[in-house]
Amino acid sequence: MTFHCTYCGHKVETEQEQPGQSMTCLNCAAVVQVPRHQAIRISDSPQPSSRRPASQQSQGGIYRRIFLISLLACLIFGALTAIYSLFTSSFGTTQGTILLTTVSFGVYSLTGLCCATIMDHPHYRGLGQVGIMISMLGGLWAFMTNMALMSNLGEFGGGAIQLRFSFLVIAIAFAHSALLLRINTANTTVKSVRYLTLSIIATFTVVLVSNIMALGNFPHQAWRLFIVLAILNVLGTLATPLLHAATKEPKAS
């Protein structure tokens, strides 16, 4: 049977793998799943097996499942906390801290989930791993600062809050990049625009984190650069998928 790689669009042919099983694309080396529908039989000539170990095949799926469960748990727990506060007419420091922690875990679960979507791609696996690590560290640091806030630890402020926001910005940047890298294209123009956008995201993140760590003591020209990068960031994020849709060729049936 034959189908197209979901990462690079390359035509993949197989006889040994059954629908639903995983195999490796010979063009981009990404782990792809044999579709269950619209598969076309090919000749009976033997094909070399290119399957990867099950640990590598399921790594991205495991992380996605973990972050999905975490995100769902945060949504449910946050909703229950809000309902409890509403019916008891009490919303103090404890409830606020619990709700803030739940929202923080939810946000980092979402950024980790975005990074997990590229874990099965051999070229982007490293980026996905770093993004997941940043999300986990950011969630842990948010939990620690929230507990310190609830315990009224005055010395746990200032720089800790700056680091908290820095983790958030970096985690969002990795998630943003992962979603752009999920666009499956072989078009040179689309790839160029995407990598240009990724470089803008990186520069924008460095400028923003530097501003956070400097407590806003940024020169006037730096703010102009920040705004320009923000505009280019949005433009590139919108242009990449639109250009991909405009240049995408229909797949042969």
Summary of the structure (lengths in Angstrom):
residues: 253
radius of gyration: 22.3
end to end distance: 12.1
largest distance: 72.3
contacts: 737
relative contact order: 0.09
helix: 64%
strand: 5%
